[in-house]
Amino acid sequence: MAGEERRSRATEAFFGRRRGKTLKSAQAAAMDEILPRLKLDLSQPAPADPKTLFAVPVSGLRLEIGFGGGEHLHSQLQRHPSTGFIGVEPFVNGMAKLISALSQEWHDNVRLHDDDATVLLDWLPAACLDGIDLLYPDPWPKPRHWKRRFVNPGNLDRFARVLKPGGIFRFASDIDTYVDWTLLHCRAHPGFEWQAASAADWRTPYEGWPGTRYEAKALREGRTPAYLTFLRAS
């Protein structure tokens, strides 16, 4: 029990509240029906090839950590039907938004995890992912909370382990201190190389970028987003 309590406190360090407003009845029904079908069972050993986790054949595997309302993840499911996506979102209301979208437009190339992303990263086999997206993560803006930011040496080690050589880590944020933080941490890590030749490379949204509600709020409030891309070095 003590170990479980310590683990709970550790996982809560990376994200805030788990629930918001009470779900609408249709959202709750969709969650009850669909989430159990798509949720990964981390109590079982991970398959040697995680591409077998999907109901359809997939040629690659990508992970999105903290997908919020699911706008980006849902658009990627549509744009890349031959790629398998694993989406992580501990916030129940965010998960419910994606589940509601899937109930209206189903995709077989997705699996979900509704808890701590570090547990999933430790569960996955080495060199299995083609890409990891960390888009508009909680910035924990107060300096005393910076230790709660998801980008840290330990998690970059996790990323480096599960990404294939040549795999891509993408990070987007509108918080300057977190952008600088991420650049410094990734430049200090031997497993990552920043892919930017000019300012346009990090000011331009990713190809096929659908925008998110978090980004729209940032732009309304006058904050300029940055879109960083790092290559997993061989």
C-alpha positions in Angstrom: 0.0 0.0 0.0 2.8 2.5 0.9 4.4 1.8 -2.5 1.1 2.5 -4.3 0.7 5.7 -2.3 4.2 6.9 -3.3 3.5 6.0 -6.9 0.2 8.0 -6.8 2.0 11.1 -5.5 4.7 10.7 -8.1 2.2 10.4 -11.0 0.2 13.4 -9.8 3.3 15.5 -10.1 3.0 15.6 -13.9 -0.7 16.5 -14.2 -3.3 18.4 -12.2 -6.9 17.6 -11.6 -8.4 14.3 -12.9 -12.1 15.5 -13.3 -13.9 18.7 -14.3 -17.6 19.2 -14.7 -20.0 16.2 -14.5 -20.2 14.4 -17.8 -23.3 14.6 -19.9 -25.3 11.4 -20.0 -24.3 10.8 -23.6 -20.7 11.3 -22.8 -20.8 9.0 -19.8 -22.6 6.3 -21.8 -20.0 6.6 -24.6 -17.2 6.3 -22.0 -18.7 3.2 -20.4 -19.1 1.5 -23.8 -16.0 2.6 -25.8 -13.2 3.2 -23.3 -13.0 -0.4 -22.1 -12.6 -1.5 -25.8 -9.7 0.8 -26.5 -8.0 1.0 -23.1 -4.6 -0.7 -22.9 -4.2 -3.4 -20.2 -0.8 -2.6 -18.6 -1.2 -5.4 -16.1 -0.3 -7.8 -19.0 3.2 -7.8 -20.6 3.6 -5.6 -23.6 3.7 -7.5 -26.9 7.1 -7.6 -28.6 5.5 -5.7 -31.5 3.0 -3.2 -30.2 1.5 -2.8 -33.7 -0.4 -6.0 -32.9 -2.4 -4.1 -30.3 -4.6 -2.6 -33.0 -7.7 -4.0 -34.7 -6.3 -3.3 -38.1 -2.8 -3.7 -39.6 -0.7 -0.6 -39.0 2.7 0.2 -40.5 3.9 2.6 -37.7 3.2 3.6 -34.2 2.9 7.1 -32.6 2.2 8.3 -29.1 0.4 11.5 -28.0 0.8 12.4 -24.4 -1.9 14.6 -22.8 -4.2 15.0 -25.9 -6.6 17.4 -24.1 -9.8 17.5 -26.0 -8.4 15.2 -28.7 -8.6 17.6 -31.6 -5.1 16.9 -32.8 -5.2 13.1 -32.2 -8.6 12.7 -33.9 -7.3 14.6 -37.0 -4.2 12.4 -37.1 -6.4 9.2 -37.0 -8.1 10.5 -40.1 -5.0 11.7 -41.9 -2.9 8.6 -41.2 -5.2 5.5 -41.2 -2.2 3.1 -41.7 -0.5 4.4 -38.5 -1.4 3.2 -35.0 -1.8 5.9 -32.4 -1.7 5.6 -28.6 -3.4 8.5 -26.8 -2.8 9.3 -23.2 -5.0 11.6 -21.2 -5.6 11.4 -17.4 -8.2 14.2 -17.4 -11.6 12.4 -17.6 -13.4 15.3 -19.4 -10.7 15.4 -22.1 -10.9 11.6 -22.6 -14.7 11.9 -22.8 -14.4 14.5 -25.7 -12.3 12.2 -27.8 -14.5 9.2 -27.0 -17.6 11.2 -28.0 -15.9 12.1 -31.3 -15.0 8.4 -31.9 -18.6 7.4 -31.2 -19.6 9.6 -34.1 -16.7 8.7 -36.4 -15.0 5.4 -35.5 -11.3 4.7 -36.1 -9.7 1.3 -35.5 -6.1 2.7 -35.4 -6.2 4.0 -31.9 -5.6 2.7 -28.3 -5.9 4.7 -25.2 -4.4 5.1 -21.7 -6.2 7.2 -19.1 -3.5 7.4 -16.4 0.2 8.2 -16.0 2.2 8.3 -19.2 5.4 7.3 -17.5 3.9 3.9 -16.6 3.0 3.4 -20.3 6.4 4.5 -21.5 8.0 1.9 -19.1 5.6 -0.8 -20.3 6.4 -0.3 -24.0 9.3 -2.3 -25.6 12.4 -0.4 -26.7 12.6 1.2 -30.1 9.0 0.7 -31.0 7.7 4.2 -31.6 8.0 6.3 -34.7 7.0 9.5 -33.0 5.9 11.1 -29.7 3.8 14.3 -29.5 3.7 16.4 -26.3 1.5 19.3 -27.3 0.6 22.2 -25.0 1.4 20.2 -21.8 0.6 21.8 -18.5 3.4 24.4 -18.2 3.5 24.6 -14.4 4.6 28.2 -14.7 5.6 28.9 -11.1 9.3 28.1 -10.6 8.6 26.0 -7.5 6.4 23.8 -9.7 8.9 23.3 -12.6 9.8 19.9 -11.2 6.3 18.8 -12.3 7.0 19.6 -15.9 6.8 16.4 -18.0 10.0 17.3 -19.9 12.8 16.3 -17.6 16.0 14.1 -17.8 14.2 11.0 -16.6 11.3 11.3 -19.1 13.7 12.1 -22.0 15.5 8.9 -21.1 12.2 7.2 -21.5 11.5 8.8 -24.8 15.0 7.9 -26.1 14.4 4.2 -25.1 11.1 3.8 -26.8 11.7 5.9 -29.9 13.3 4.2 -33.0 16.5 5.8 -34.2 15.3 8.6 -36.5 12.0 8.8 -34.6 10.6 12.2 -33.9 9.7 14.0 -30.6 7.4 17.0 -31.2 6.7 19.6 -28.5 4.4 22.6 -28.8 3.8 25.3 -26.2 2.9 29.0 -25.9 4.8 29.4 -22.7 8.3 30.9 -23.4 9.8 29.5 -20.2 8.7 26.0 -21.0 9.9 26.3 -24.6 13.3 27.4 -23.4 13.3 24.7 -20.7 12.6 22.0 -23.3 15.3 23.3 -25.7 17.8 23.3 -22.9 16.9 19.8 -21.7 16.9 18.3 -25.1 20.1 19.9 -26.2 21.7 18.5 -23.0 20.4 15.0 -23.8 22.6 12.9 -26.2 19.6 11.2 -27.6 18.0 14.2 -29.3 18.8 16.7 -32.0 16.8 19.9 -32.6 15.6 20.1 -36.2 15.5 23.8 -36.9 17.5 25.7 -39.5 15.7 29.0 -39.1 13.0 30.7 -37.0 10.3 29.6 -39.5 11.0 26.0 -38.5 9.7 26.5 -35.0 7.2 29.2 -35.7 5.3 27.3 -38.3 2.7 24.8 -37.2 3.2 21.1 -38.1 1.9 19.8 -41.4 -1.8 19.2 -41.2 -2.0 21.0 -37.9 -5.7 21.3 -36.9 -5.3 23.8 -34.1 -6.5 23.2 -30.6 -8.7 25.0 -28.1 -5.6 25.6 -26.0 -3.8 27.2 -28.9 -6.8 29.4 -29.8 -6.9 30.7 -26.2 -3.1 31.4 -26.3 -3.4 33.4 -29.6 -6.4 35.4 -28.3 -4.3 36.3 -25.3 -1.4 37.4 -27.4 1.0 34.4 -26.8 3.0 33.1 -29.7 3.2 29.3 -29.9 6.4 27.4 -30.7 6.5 24.1 -32.5 9.7 22.2 -31.7 10.9 19.0 -33.5 13.6 16.8 -32.2 15.2 13.8 -33.9 16.1 10.6 -32.0 19.8 10.4 -32.7 21.2 7.0 -33.7 
